[in-house]
Amino acid sequence: MDEAVSAAEANRNFSAILRNVREGQSYLVTSHGRPVARIVPPGRQPDLTATTRDALLARLEDQPLIDIGRWSRDELYERT
């Protein structure tokens, strides 16, 4: 089971958290009560790269192509 820790607390105690992770503990990092990250020992997280990539590609194949024209560099980096 993951131990919940706020982002601020994780920042203050990062060295201790890493020592605990090395010993097998895992943490769920929250920000304003919402989960934002999980810190787990390397062997405990599943490798979802191929599964995630395949799911994304399958979803993209179902999407119609839309011609939106050319964008300028400024439009590409415009912040909204």
mmCIF file of the N, C-alpha and C atoms, coordinates in Angstrom:
data_MODEL
# 
_entry.id   MODEL 
# 
loop_
_atom_site.group_PDB 
_atom_site.id 
_atom_site.type_symbol 
_atom_site.label_atom_id 
_atom_site.label_alt_id 
_atom_site.label_comp_id 
_atom_site.label_asym_id 
_atom_site.label_entity_id 
_atom_site.label_seq_id 
_atom_site.pdbx_PDB_ins_code 
_atom_site.Cartn_x 
_atom_site.Cartn_y 
_atom_site.Cartn_z 
_atom_site.occupancy 
_atom_site.B_iso_or_equiv 
_atom_site.pdbx_formal_charge 
_atom_site.auth_seq_id 
_atom_site.auth_comp_id 
_atom_site.auth_asym_id 
_atom_site.auth_atom_id 
_atom_site.pdbx_PDB_model_num 
ATOM 1   N N  . MET A 1 1  ? 0.851   -1.186 0.000   1.00 0.00 ? 1  MET A N  1 
ATOM 2   C CA . MET A 1 1  ? 0.000   0.000  0.000   1.00 0.00 ? 1  MET A CA 1 
ATOM 3   C C  . MET A 1 1  ? 0.895   1.247  0.000   1.00 0.00 ? 1  MET A C  1 
ATOM 4   N N  . ASP A 1 2  ? 0.543   2.216  -0.812  1.00 0.00 ? 2  ASP A N  1 
ATOM 5   C CA . ASP A 1 2  ? 1.308   3.464  -0.881  1.00 0.00 ? 2  ASP A CA 1 
ATOM 6   C C  . ASP A 1 2  ? 0.996   4.338  0.320   1.00 0.00 ? 2  ASP A C  1 
ATOM 7   N N  . GLU A 1 3  ? 2.031   4.986  0.818   1.00 0.00 ? 3  GLU A N  1 
ATOM 8   C CA . GLU A 1 3  ? 1.831   5.974  1.880   1.00 0.00 ? 3  GLU A CA 1 
ATOM 9   C C  . GLU A 1 3  ? 1.618   7.328  1.212   1.00 0.00 ? 3  GLU A C  1 
ATOM 10  N N  . ALA A 1 4  ? 0.537   8.017  1.569   1.00 0.00 ? 4  ALA A N  1 
ATOM 11  C CA . ALA A 1 4  ? 0.256   9.332  0.984   1.00 0.00 ? 4  ALA A CA 1 
ATOM 12  C C  . ALA A 1 4  ? 1.155   10.375 1.621   1.00 0.00 ? 4  ALA A C  1 
ATOM 13  N N  . VAL A 1 5  ? 1.686   11.259 0.791   1.00 0.00 ? 5  VAL A N  1 
ATOM 14  C CA . VAL A 1 5  ? 2.546   12.340 1.264   1.00 0.00 ? 5  VAL A CA 1 
ATOM 15  C C  . VAL A 1 5  ? 2.279   13.558 0.380   1.00 0.00 ? 5  VAL A C  1 
ATOM 16  N N  . SER A 1 6  ? 2.185   14.722 0.989   1.00 0.00 ? 6  SER A N  1 
ATOM 17  C CA . SER A 1 6  ? 1.953   15.931 0.201   1.00 0.00 ? 6  SER A CA 1 
ATOM 18  C C  . SER A 1 6  ? 3.220   16.277 -0.581  1.00 0.00 ? 6  SER A C  1 
ATOM 19  N N  . ALA A 1 7  ? 3.060   17.029 -1.647  1.00 0.00 ? 7  ALA A N  1 
ATOM 20  C CA . ALA A 1 7  ? 4.212   17.438 -2.455  1.00 0.00 ? 7  ALA A CA 1 
ATOM 21  C C  . ALA A 1 7  ? 5.185   18.264 -1.620  1.00 0.00 ? 7  ALA A C  1 
ATOM 22  N N  . ALA A 1 8  ? 4.672   19.119 -0.762  1.00 0.00 ? 8  ALA A N  1 
ATOM 23  C CA . ALA A 1 8  ? 5.542   19.933 0.088   1.00 0.00 ? 8  ALA A CA 1 
ATOM 24  C C  . ALA A 1 8  ? 6.335   19.055 1.045   1.00 0.00 ? 8  ALA A C  1 
ATOM 25  N N  . GLU A 1 9  ? 5.663   18.082 1.644   1.00 0.00 ? 9  GLU A N  1 
ATOM 26  C CA . GLU A 1 9  ? 6.342   17.173 2.567   1.00 0.00 ? 9  GLU A CA 1 
ATOM 27  C C  . GLU A 1 9  ? 7.370   16.313 1.819   1.00 0.00 ? 9  GLU A C  1 
ATOM 28  N N  . ALA A 1 10 ? 7.021   15.860 0.628   1.00 0.00 ? 10 ALA A N  1 
ATOM 29  C CA . ALA A 1 10 ? 7.957   15.078 -0.181  1.00 0.00 ? 10 ALA A CA 1 
ATOM 30  C C  . ALA A 1 10 ? 9.191   15.906 -0.512  1.00 0.00 ? 10 ALA A C  1 
ATOM 31  N N  . ASN A 1 11 ? 8.995   17.183 -0.792  1.00 0.00 ? 11 ASN A N  1 
ATOM 32  C CA . ASN A 1 11 ? 10.109  18.072 -1.088  1.00 0.00 ? 11 ASN A CA 1 
ATOM 33  C C  . ASN A 1 11 ? 11.020  18.229 0.127   1.00 0.00 ? 11 ASN A C  1 
ATOM 34  N N  . ARG A 1 12 ? 10.429  18.431 1.295   1.00 0.00 ? 12 ARG A N  1 
ATOM 35  C CA . ARG A 1 12 ? 11.215  18.619 2.523   1.00 0.00 ? 12 ARG A CA 1 
ATOM 36  C C  . ARG A 1 12 ? 11.951  17.350 2.938   1.00 0.00 ? 12 ARG A C  1 
ATOM 37  N N  . ASN A 1 13 ? 11.367  16.185 2.688   1.00 0.00 ? 13 ASN A N  1 
ATOM 38  C CA . ASN A 1 13 ? 11.918  14.922 3.185   1.00 0.00 ? 13 ASN A CA 1 
ATOM 39  C C  . ASN A 1 13 ? 12.358  13.983 2.074   1.00 0.00 ? 13 ASN A C  1 
ATOM 40  N N  . PHE A 1 14 ? 12.797  14.534 0.950   1.00 0.00 ? 14 PHE A N  1 
ATOM 41  C CA . PHE A 1 14 ? 13.080  13.712 -0.216  1.00 0.00 ? 14 PHE A CA 1 
ATOM 42  C C  . PHE A 1 14 ? 14.145  12.653 0.052   1.00 0.00 ? 14 PHE A C  1 
ATOM 43  N N  . SER A 1 15 ? 15.207  13.003 0.754   1.00 0.00 ? 15 SER A N  1 
ATOM 44  C CA . SER A 1 15 ? 16.270  12.031 1.035   1.00 0.00 ? 15 SER A CA 1 
ATOM 45  C C  . SER A 1 15 ? 15.737  10.861 1.853   1.00 0.00 ? 15 SER A C  1 
ATOM 46  N N  . ALA A 1 16 ? 14.948  11.145 2.877   1.00 0.00 ? 16 ALA A N  1 
ATOM 47  C CA . ALA A 1 16 ? 14.375  10.087 3.710   1.00 0.00 ? 16 ALA A CA 1 
ATOM 48  C C  . ALA A 1 16 ? 13.411  9.224  2.892   1.00 0.00 ? 16 ALA A C  1 
ATOM 49  N N  . ILE A 1 17 ? 12.625  9.856  2.025   1.00 0.00 ? 17 ILE A N  1 
ATOM 50  C CA . ILE A 1 17 ? 11.696  9.110  1.182   1.00 0.00 ? 17 ILE A CA 1 
ATOM 51  C C  . ILE A 1 17 ? 12.464  8.161  0.269   1.00 0.00 ? 17 ILE A C  1 
ATOM 52  N N  . LEU A 1 18 ? 13.567  8.635  -0.325  1.00 0.00 ? 18 LEU A N  1 
ATOM 53  C CA . LEU A 1 18 ? 14.359  7.766  -1.200  1.00 0.00 ? 18 LEU A CA 1 
ATOM 54  C C  . LEU A 1 18 ? 14.957  6.598  -0.426  1.00 0.00 ? 18 LEU A C  1 
ATOM 55  N N  . ARG A 1 19 ? 15.402  6.821  0.792   1.00 0.00 ? 19 ARG A N  1 
ATOM 56  C CA . ARG A 1 19 ? 15.918  5.715  1.613   1.00 0.00 ? 19 ARG A CA 1 
ATOM 57  C C  . ARG A 1 19 ? 14.820  4.685  1.856   1.00 0.00 ? 19 ARG A C  1 
ATOM 58  N N  . ASN A 1 20 ? 13.618  5.153  2.163   1.00 0.00 ? 20 ASN A N  1 
ATOM 59  C CA . ASN A 1 20 ? 12.506  4.241  2.411   1.00 0.00 ? 20 ASN A CA 1 
ATOM 60  C C  . ASN A 1 20 ? 12.096  3.485  1.146   1.00 0.00 ? 20 ASN A C  1 
ATOM 61  N N  . VAL A 1 21 ? 12.142  4.159  0.017   1.00 0.00 ? 21 VAL A N  1 
ATOM 62  C CA . VAL A 1 21 ? 11.815  3.507  -1.257  1.00 0.00 ? 21 VAL A CA 1 
ATOM 63  C C  . VAL A 1 21 ? 12.837  2.408  -1.541  1.00 0.00 ? 21 VAL A C  1 
ATOM 64  N N  . ARG A 1 22 ? 14.090  2.674  -1.251  1.00 0.00 ? 22 ARG A N  1 
ATOM 65  C CA . ARG A 1 22 ? 15.140  1.667  -1.437  1.00 0.00 ? 22 ARG A CA 1 
ATOM 66  C C  . ARG A 1 22 ? 14.838  0.411  -0.611  1.00 0.00 ? 22 ARG A C  1 
ATOM 67  N N  . GLU A 1 23 ? 14.167  0.594  0.529   1.00 0.00 ? 23 GLU A N  1 
ATOM 68  C CA . GLU A 1 23 ? 13.820  -0.524 1.403   1.00 0.00 ? 23 GLU A CA 1 
ATOM 69  C C  . GLU A 1 23 ? 12.464  -1.142 1.053   1.00 0.00 ? 23 GLU A C  1 
ATOM 70  N N  . GLY A 1 24 ? 11.792  -0.648 0.012   1.00 0.00 ? 24 GLY A N  1 
ATOM 71  C CA . GLY A 1 24 ? 10.562  -1.263 -0.447  1.00 0.00 ? 24 GLY A CA 1 
ATOM 72  C C  . GLY A 1 24 ? 9.297   -0.452 -0.238  1.00 0.00 ? 24 GLY A C  1 
ATOM 73  N N  . GLN A 1 25 ? 9.377   0.660  0.486   1.00 0.00 ? 25 GLN A N  1 
ATOM 74  C CA . GLN A 1 25 ? 8.202   1.510  0.718   1.00 0.00 ? 25 GLN A CA 1 
ATOM 75  C C  . GLN A 1 25 ? 7.841   2.253  -0.568  1.00 0.00 ? 25 GLN A C  1 
ATOM 76  N N  . SER A 1 26 ? 6.572   2.503  -0.779  1.00 0.00 ? 26 SER A N  1 
ATOM 77  C CA . SER A 1 26 ? 6.143   3.316  -1.916  1.00 0.00 ? 26 SER A CA 1 
ATOM 78  C C  . SER A 1 26 ? 5.285   4.468  -1.408  1.00 0.00 ? 26 SER A C  1 
ATOM 79  N N  . TYR A 1 27 ? 5.237   5.538  -2.184  1.00 0.00 ? 27 TYR A N  1 
ATOM 80  C CA . TYR A 1 27 ? 4.540   6.759  -1.781  1.00 0.00 ? 27 TYR A CA 1 
ATOM 81  C C  . TYR A 1 27 ? 3.624   7.236  -2.902  1.00 0.00 ? 27 TYR A C  1 
ATOM 82  N N  . LEU A 1 28 ? 2.507   7.808  -2.487  1.00 0.00 ? 28 LEU A N  1 
ATOM 83  C CA . LEU A 1 28 ? 1.603   8.498  -3.392  1.00 0.00 ? 28 LEU A CA 1 
ATOM 84  C C  . LEU A 1 28 ? 1.717   9.979  -3.058  1.00 0.00 ? 28 LEU A C  1 
ATOM 85  N N  . VAL A 1 29 ? 2.239   10.768 -3.987  1.00 0.00 ? 29 VAL A N  1 
ATOM 86  C CA . VAL A 1 29 ? 2.446   12.198 -3.756  1.00 0.00 ? 29 VAL A CA 1 
ATOM 87  C C  . VAL A 1 29 ? 1.180   12.940 -4.180  1.00 0.00 ? 29 VAL A C  1 
ATOM 88  N N  . THR A 1 30 ? 0.698   13.797 -3.294  1.00 0.00 ? 30 THR A N  1 
ATOM 89  C CA . THR A 1 30 ? -0.521  14.553 -3.577  1.00 0.00 ? 30 THR A CA 1 
ATOM 90  C C  . THR A 1 30 ? -0.234  16.045 -3.594  1.00 0.00 ? 30 THR A C  1 
ATOM 91  N N  . SER A 1 31 ? -1.053  16.764 -4.333  1.00 0.00 ? 31 SER A N  1 
ATOM 92  C CA . SER A 1 31 ? -1.001  18.223 -4.352  1.00 0.00 ? 31 SER A CA 1 
ATOM 93  C C  . SER A 1 31 ? -2.433  18.709 -4.181  1.00 0.00 ? 31 SER A C  1 
ATOM 94  N N  . HIS A 1 32 ? -2.663  19.444 -3.135  1.00 0.00 ? 32 HIS A N  1 
ATOM 95  C CA . HIS A 1 32 ? -4.013  19.917 -2.799  1.00 0.00 ? 32 HIS A CA 1 
ATOM 96  C C  . HIS A 1 32 ? -4.988  18.737 -2.704  1.00 0.00 ? 32 HIS A C  1 
ATOM 97  N N  . GLY A 1 33 ? -4.502  17.626 -2.141  1.00 0.00 ? 33 GLY A N  1 
ATOM 98  C CA . GLY A 1 33 ? -5.342  16.462 -1.928  1.00 0.00 ? 33 GLY A CA 1 
ATOM 99  C C  . GLY A 1 33 ? -5.535  15.549 -3.128  1.00 0.00 ? 33 GLY A C  1 
ATOM 100 N N  . ARG A 1 34 ? -4.975  15.926 -4.255  1.00 0.00 ? 34 ARG A N  1 
ATOM 101 C CA . ARG A 1 34 ? -5.125  15.111 -5.467  1.00 0.00 ? 34 ARG A CA 1 
ATOM 102 C C  . ARG A 1 34 ? -3.818  14.390 -5.781  1.00 0.00 ? 34 ARG A C  1 
ATOM 103 N N  . PRO A 1 35 ? -3.890  13.115 -6.163  1.00 0.00 ? 35 PRO A N  1 
ATOM 104 C CA . PRO A 1 35 ? -2.670  12.380 -6.524  1.00 0.00 ? 35 PRO A CA 1 
ATOM 105 C C  . PRO A 1 35 ? -2.015  12.978 -7.763  1.00 0.00 ? 35 PRO A C  1 
ATOM 106 N N  . VAL A 1 36 ? -0.698  13.167 -7.688  1.00 0.00 ? 36 VAL A N  1 
ATOM 107 C CA . VAL A 1 36 ? 0.037   13.712 -8.832  1.00 0.00 ? 36 VAL A CA 1 
ATOM 108 C C  . VAL A 1 36 ? 1.205   12.828 -9.258  1.00 0.00 ? 36 VAL A C  1 
ATOM 109 N N  . ALA A 1 37 ? 1.676   11.968 -8.351  1.00 0.00 ? 37 ALA A N  1 
ATOM 110 C CA . ALA A 1 37 ? 2.819   11.113 -8.688  1.00 0.00 ? 37 ALA A CA 1 
ATOM 111 C C  . ALA A 1 37 ? 2.870   9.936  -7.731  1.00 0.00 ? 37 ALA A C  1 
ATOM 112 N N  . ARG A 1 38 ? 3.561   8.908  -8.171  1.00 0.00 ? 38 ARG A N  1 
ATOM 113 C CA . ARG A 1 38 ? 3.793   7.742  -7.325  1.00 0.00 ? 38 ARG A CA 1 
ATOM 114 C C  . ARG A 1 38 ? 5.293   7.487  -7.350  1.00 0.00 ? 38 ARG A C  1 
ATOM 115 N N  . ILE A 1 39 ? 5.881   7.271  -6.188  1.00 0.00 ? 39 ILE A N  1 
ATOM 116 C CA . ILE A 1 39 ? 7.297   6.934  -6.073  1.00 0.00 ? 39 ILE A CA 1 
ATOM 117 C C  . ILE A 1 39 ? 7.353   5.492  -5.595  1.00 0.00 ? 39 ILE A C  1 
ATOM 118 N N  . VAL A 1 40 ? 7.889   4.614  -6.450  1.00 0.00 ? 40 VAL A N  1 
ATOM 119 C CA . VAL A 1 40 ? 7.941   3.191  -6.128  1.00 0.00 ? 40 VAL A CA 1 
ATOM 120 C C  . VAL A 1 40 ? 9.328   2.652  -6.415  1.00 0.00 ? 40 VAL A C  1 
ATOM 121 N N  . PRO A 1 41 ? 9.703   1.555  -5.759  1.00 0.00 ? 41 PRO A N  1 
ATOM 122 C CA . PRO A 1 41 ? 10.981  0.921  -6.096  1.00 0.00 ? 41 PRO A CA 1 
ATOM 123 C C  . PRO A 1 41 ? 10.979  0.484  -7.557  1.00 0.00 ? 41 PRO A C  1 
ATOM 124 N N  . PRO A 1 42 ? 12.130  0.455  -8.210  1.00 0.00 ? 42 PRO A N  1 
ATOM 125 C CA . PRO A 1 42 ? 12.203  0.182  -9.647  1.00 0.00 ? 42 PRO A CA 1 
ATOM 126 C C  . PRO A 1 42 ? 11.524  -1.104 -10.090 1.00 0.00 ? 42 PRO A C  1 
ATOM 127 N N  . GLY A 1 43 ? 11.587  -2.164 -9.340  1.00 0.00 ? 43 GLY A N  1 
ATOM 128 C CA . GLY A 1 43 ? 11.027  -3.432 -9.766  1.00 0.00 ? 43 GLY A CA 1 
ATOM 129 C C  . GLY A 1 43 ? 9.523   -3.544 -9.575  1.00 0.00 ? 43 GLY A C  1 
ATOM 130 N N  . ARG A 1 44 ? 8.900   -2.597 -8.901  1.00 0.00 ? 44 ARG A N  1 
ATOM 131 C CA . ARG A 1 44 ? 7.485   -2.724 -8.568  1.00 0.00 ? 44 ARG A CA 1 
ATOM 132 C C  . ARG A 1 44 ? 6.529   -2.095 -9.563  1.00 0.00 ? 44 ARG A C  1 
ATOM 133 N N  . GLN A 1 45 ? 7.006   -1.297 -10.468 1.00 0.00 ? 45 GLN A N  1 
ATOM 134 C CA . GLN A 1 45 ? 6.071   -0.679 -11.407 1.00 0.00 ? 45 GLN A CA 1 
ATOM 135 C C  . GLN A 1 45 ? 6.021   -1.490 -12.698 1.00 0.00 ? 45 GLN A C  1 
ATOM 136 N N  . PRO A 1 46 ? 4.820   -1.717 -13.203 1.00 0.00 ? 46 PRO A N  1 
ATOM 137 C CA . PRO A 1 46 ? 4.702   -2.486 -14.444 1.00 0.00 ? 46 PRO A CA 1 
ATOM 138 C C  . PRO A 1 46 ? 5.212   -1.676 -15.625 1.00 0.00 ? 46 PRO A C  1 
ATOM 139 N N  . ASP A 1 47 ? 5.720   -2.367 -16.624 1.00 0.00 ? 47 ASP A N  1 
ATOM 140 C CA . ASP A 1 47 ? 6.170   -1.692 -17.840 1.00 0.00 ? 47 ASP A CA 1 
ATOM 141 C C  . ASP A 1 47 ? 4.971   -1.524 -18.766 1.00 0.00 ? 47 ASP A C  1 
ATOM 142 N N  . LEU A 1 48 ? 4.428   -0.328 -18.788 1.00 0.00 ? 48 LEU A N  1 
ATOM 143 C CA . LEU A 1 48 ? 3.228   -0.056 -19.575 1.00 0.00 ? 48 LEU A CA 1 
ATOM 144 C C  . LEU A 1 48 ? 3.540   0.628  -20.898 1.00 0.00 ? 48 LEU A C  1 
ATOM 145 N N  . THR A 1 49 ? 4.819   0.787  -21.206 1.00 0.00 ? 49 THR A N  1 
ATOM 146 C CA . THR A 1 49 ? 5.199   1.539  -22.395 1.00 0.00 ? 49 THR A CA 1 
ATOM 147 C C  . THR A 1 49 ? 4.591   0.960  -23.666 1.00 0.00 ? 49 THR A C  1 
ATOM 148 N N  . ALA A 1 50 ? 4.776   -0.329 -23.895 1.00 0.00 ? 50 ALA A N  1 
ATOM 149 C CA . ALA A 1 50 ? 4.261   -0.936 -25.127 1.00 0.00 ? 50 ALA A CA 1 
ATOM 150 C C  . ALA A 1 50 ? 2.736   -0.921 -25.139 1.00 0.00 ? 50 ALA A C  1 
ATOM 151 N N  . THR A 1 51 ? 2.111   -1.243 -24.017 1.00 0.00 ? 51 THR A N  1 
ATOM 152 C CA . THR A 1 51 ? 0.655   -1.263 -23.934 1.00 0.00 ? 51 THR A CA 1 
ATOM 153 C C  . THR A 1 51 ? 0.085   0.124  -24.177 1.00 0.00 ? 51 THR A C  1 
ATOM 154 N N  . THR A 1 52 ? 0.677   1.123  -23.566 1.00 0.00 ? 52 THR A N  1 
ATOM 155 C CA . THR A 1 52 ? 0.214   2.496  -23.723 1.00 0.00 ? 52 THR A CA 1 
ATOM 156 C C  . THR A 1 52 ? 0.395   2.967  -25.161 1.00 0.00 ? 52 THR A C  1 
ATOM 157 N N  . ARG A 1 53 ? 1.543   2.665  -25.740 1.00 0.00 ? 53 ARG A N  1 
ATOM 158 C CA . ARG A 1 53 ? 1.803   3.057  -27.128 1.00 0.00 ? 53 ARG A CA 1 
ATOM 159 C C  . ARG A 1 53 ? 0.796   2.405  -28.069 1.00 0.00 ? 53 ARG A C  1 
ATOM 160 N N  . ASP A 1 54 ? 0.549   1.101  -27.884 1.00 0.00 ? 54 ASP A N  1 
ATOM 161 C CA . ASP A 1 54 ? -0.396  0.397  -28.745 1.00 0.00 ? 54 ASP A CA 1 
ATOM 162 C C  . ASP A 1 54 ? -1.801  0.968  -28.617 1.00 0.00 ? 54 ASP A C  1 
ATOM 163 N N  . ALA A 1 55 ? -2.210  1.307  -27.388 1.00 0.00 ? 55 ALA A N  1 
ATOM 164 C CA . ALA A 1 55 ? -3.538  1.890  -27.175 1.00 0.00 ? 55 ALA A CA 1 
ATOM 165 C C  . ALA A 1 55 ? -3.642  3.249  -27.850 1.00 0.00 ? 55 ALA A C  1 
ATOM 166 N N  . LEU A 1 56 ? -2.594  4.056  -27.740 1.00 0.00 ? 56 LEU A N  1 
ATOM 167 C CA . LEU A 1 56 ? -2.601  5.372  -28.378 1.00 0.00 ? 56 LEU A CA 1 
ATOM 168 C C  . LEU A 1 56 ? -2.662  5.250  -29.892 1.00 0.00 ? 56 LEU A C  1 
ATOM 169 N N  . LEU A 1 57 ? -1.848  4.369  -30.459 1.00 0.00 ? 57 LEU A N  1 
ATOM 170 C CA . LEU A 1 57 ? -1.853  4.203  -31.910 1.00 0.00 ? 57 LEU A CA 1 
ATOM 171 C C  . LEU A 1 57 ? -3.203  3.695  -32.414 1.00 0.00 ? 57 LEU A C  1 
ATOM 172 N N  . ALA A 1 58 ? -3.817  2.769  -31.670 1.00 0.00 ? 58 ALA A N  1 
ATOM 173 C CA . ALA A 1 58 ? -5.135  2.262  -32.070 1.00 0.00 ? 58 ALA A CA 1 
ATOM 174 C C  . ALA A 1 58 ? -6.163  3.380  -32.049 1.00 0.00 ? 58 ALA A C  1 
ATOM 175 N N  . ARG A 1 59 ? -6.090  4.227  -31.040 1.00 0.00 ? 59 ARG A N  1 
ATOM 176 C CA . ARG A 1 59 ? -7.041  5.336  -30.959 1.00 0.00 ? 59 ARG A CA 1 
ATOM 177 C C  . ARG A 1 59 ? -6.816  6.343  -32.084 1.00 0.00 ? 59 ARG A C  1 
ATOM 178 N N  . LEU A 1 60 ? -5.559  6.629  -32.379 1.00 0.00 ? 60 LEU A N  1 
ATOM 179 C CA . LEU A 1 60 ? -5.250  7.570  -33.450 1.00 0.00 ? 60 LEU A CA 1 
ATOM 180 C C  . LEU A 1 60 ? -5.691  7.056  -34.813 1.00 0.00 ? 60 LEU A C  1 
ATOM 181 N N  . GLU A 1 61 ? -5.596  5.738  -35.030 1.00 0.00 ? 61 GLU A N  1 
ATOM 182 C CA . GLU A 1 61 ? -6.021  5.161  -36.306 1.00 0.00 ? 61 GLU A CA 1 
ATOM 183 C C  . GLU A 1 61 ? -7.512  5.385  -36.551 1.00 0.00 ? 61 GLU A C  1 
ATOM 184 N N  . ASP A 1 62 ? -8.290  5.486  -35.485 1.00 0.00 ? 62 ASP A N  1 
ATOM 185 C CA . ASP A 1 62 ? -9.738  5.686  -35.610 1.00 0.00 ? 62 ASP A CA 1 
ATOM 186 C C  . ASP A 1 62 ? -10.122 7.143  -35.838 1.00 0.00 ? 62 ASP A C  1 
ATOM 187 N N  . GLN A 1 63 ? -9.186  8.060  -35.701 1.00 0.00 ? 63 GLN A N  1 
ATOM 188 C CA . GLN A 1 63 ? -9.484  9.484  -35.828 1.00 0.00 ? 63 GLN A CA 1 
ATOM 189 C C  . GLN A 1 63 ? -9.359  9.923  -37.284 1.00 0.00 ? 63 GLN A C  1 
ATOM 190 N N  . PRO A 1 64 ? -10.293 10.732 -37.753 1.00 0.00 ? 64 PRO A N  1 
ATOM 191 C CA . PRO A 1 64 ? -10.188 11.231 -39.132 1.00 0.00 ? 64 PRO A CA 1 
ATOM 192 C C  . PRO A 1 64 ? -9.067  12.287 -39.233 1.00 0.00 ? 64 PRO A C  1 
ATOM 193 N N  . LEU A 1 65 ? -8.449  12.340 -40.410 1.00 0.00 ? 65 LEU A N  1 
ATOM 194 C CA . LEU A 1 65 ? -7.453  13.370 -40.654 1.00 0.00 ? 65 LEU A CA 1 
ATOM 195 C C  . LEU A 1 65 ? -8.153  14.691 -40.939 1.00 0.00 ? 65 LEU A C  1 
ATOM 196 N N  . ILE A 1 66 ? -7.629  15.760 -40.384 1.00 0.00 ? 66 ILE A N  1 
ATOM 197 C CA . ILE A 1 66 ? -8.211  17.080 -40.582 1.00 0.00 ? 66 ILE A CA 1 
ATOM 198 C C  . ILE A 1 66 ? -7.120  17.998 -41.109 1.00 0.00 ? 66 ILE A C  1 
ATOM 199 N N  . ASP A 1 67 ? -7.382  18.666 -42.220 1.00 0.00 ? 67 ASP A N  1 
ATOM 200 C CA . ASP A 1 67 ? -6.420  19.614 -42.773 1.00 0.00 ? 67 ASP A CA 1 
ATOM 201 C C  . ASP A 1 67 ? -6.635  20.959 -42.098 1.00 0.00 ? 67 ASP A C  1 
ATOM 202 N N  . ILE A 1 68 ? -5.694  21.351 -41.261 1.00 0.00 ? 68 ILE A N  1 
ATOM 203 C CA . ILE A 1 68 ? -5.836  22.618 -40.538 1.00 0.00 ? 68 ILE A CA 1 
ATOM 204 C C  . ILE A 1 68 ? -4.943  23.703 -41.125 1.00 0.00 ? 68 ILE A C  1 
ATOM 205 N N  . GLY A 1 69 ? -4.281  23.387 -42.229 1.00 0.00 ? 69 GLY A N  1 
ATOM 206 C CA . GLY A 1 69 ? -3.416  24.381 -42.859 1.00 0.00 ? 69 GLY A CA 1 
ATOM 207 C C  . GLY A 1 69 ? -2.070  24.455 -42.160 1.00 0.00 ? 69 GLY A C  1 
ATOM 208 N N  . ARG A 1 70 ? -1.341  25.481 -42.502 1.00 0.00 ? 70 ARG A N  1 
ATOM 209 C CA . ARG A 1 70 ? -0.009  25.655 -41.909 1.00 0.00 ? 70 ARG A CA 1 
ATOM 210 C C  . ARG A 1 70 ? -0.090  26.592 -40.720 1.00 0.00 ? 70 ARG A C  1 
ATOM 211 N N  . TRP A 1 71 ? 0.732   26.339 -39.741 1.00 0.00 ? 71 TRP A N  1 
ATOM 212 C CA . TRP A 1 71 ? 0.831   27.207 -38.564 1.00 0.00 ? 71 TRP A CA 1 
ATOM 213 C C  . TRP A 1 71 ? 2.155   27.937 -38.590 1.00 0.00 ? 71 TRP A C  1 
ATOM 214 N N  . SER A 1 72 ? 2.137   29.143 -38.088 1.00 0.00 ? 72 SER A N  1 
ATOM 215 C CA . SER A 1 72 ? 3.393   29.880 -37.952 1.00 0.00 ? 72 SER A CA 1 
ATOM 216 C C  . SER A 1 72 ? 4.081   29.428 -36.659 1.00 0.00 ? 72 SER A C  1 
ATOM 217 N N  . ARG A 1 73 ? 5.344   29.733 -36.548 1.00 0.00 ? 73 ARG A N  1 
ATOM 218 C CA . ARG A 1 73 ? 6.093   29.395 -35.330 1.00 0.00 ? 73 ARG A CA 1 
ATOM 219 C C  . ARG A 1 73 ? 5.444   30.054 -34.117 1.00 0.00 ? 73 ARG A C  1 
ATOM 220 N N  . ASP A 1 74 ? 5.020   31.301 -34.258 1.00 0.00 ? 74 ASP A N  1 
ATOM 221 C CA . ASP A 1 74 ? 4.381   32.010 -33.148 1.00 0.00 ? 74 ASP A CA 1 
ATOM 222 C C  . ASP A 1 74 ? 3.100   31.313 -32.701 1.00 0.00 ? 74 ASP A C  1 
ATOM 223 N N  . GLU A 1 75 ? 2.304   30.823 -33.661 1.00 0.00 ? 75 GLU A N  1 
ATOM 224 C CA . GLU A 1 75 ? 1.070   30.127 -33.312 1.00 0.00 ? 75 GLU A CA 1 
ATOM 225 C C  . GLU A 1 75 ? 1.359   28.809 -32.583 1.00 0.00 ? 75 GLU A C  1 
ATOM 226 N N  . LEU A 1 76 ? 2.408   28.124 -33.003 1.00 0.00 ? 76 LEU A N  1 
ATOM 227 C CA . LEU A 1 76 ? 2.754   26.853 -32.361 1.00 0.00 ? 76 LEU A CA 1 
ATOM 228 C C  . LEU A 1 76 ? 3.138   27.036 -30.899 1.00 0.00 ? 76 LEU A C  1 
ATOM 229 N N  . TYR A 1 77 ? 3.788   28.149 -30.579 1.00 0.00 ? 77 TYR A N  1 
ATOM 230 C CA . TYR A 1 77 ? 4.281   28.364 -29.219 1.00 0.00 ? 77 TYR A CA 1 
ATOM 231 C C  . TYR A 1 77 ? 3.454   29.384 -28.444 1.00 0.00 ? 77 TYR A C  1 
ATOM 232 N N  . GLU A 1 78 ? 2.312   29.739 -28.973 1.00 0.00 ? 78 GLU A N  1 
ATOM 233 C CA . GLU A 1 78 ? 1.452   30.696 -28.298 1.00 0.00 ? 78 GLU A CA 1 
ATOM 234 C C  . GLU A 1 78 ? 0.853   30.077 -27.046 1.00 0.00 ? 78 GLU A C  1 
ATOM 235 N N  . ARG A 1 79 ? 0.900   30.807 -25.974 1.00 0.00 ? 79 ARG A N  1 
ATOM 236 C CA . ARG A 1 79 ? 0.302   30.324 -24.707 1.00 0.00 ? 79 ARG A CA 1 
ATOM 237 C C  . ARG A 1 79 ? -1.119  30.851 -24.602 1.00 0.00 ? 79 ARG A C  1 
ATOM 238 N N  . THR A 1 80 ? -1.995  29.981 -24.155 1.00 0.00 ? 80 THR A N  1 
ATOM 239 C CA . THR A 1 80 ? -3.395  30.392 -24.020 1.00 0.00 ? 80 THR A CA 1 
ATOM 240 C C  . THR A 1 80 ? -3.764  30.543 -22.579 1.00 0.00 ? 80 THR A C  1 
# 
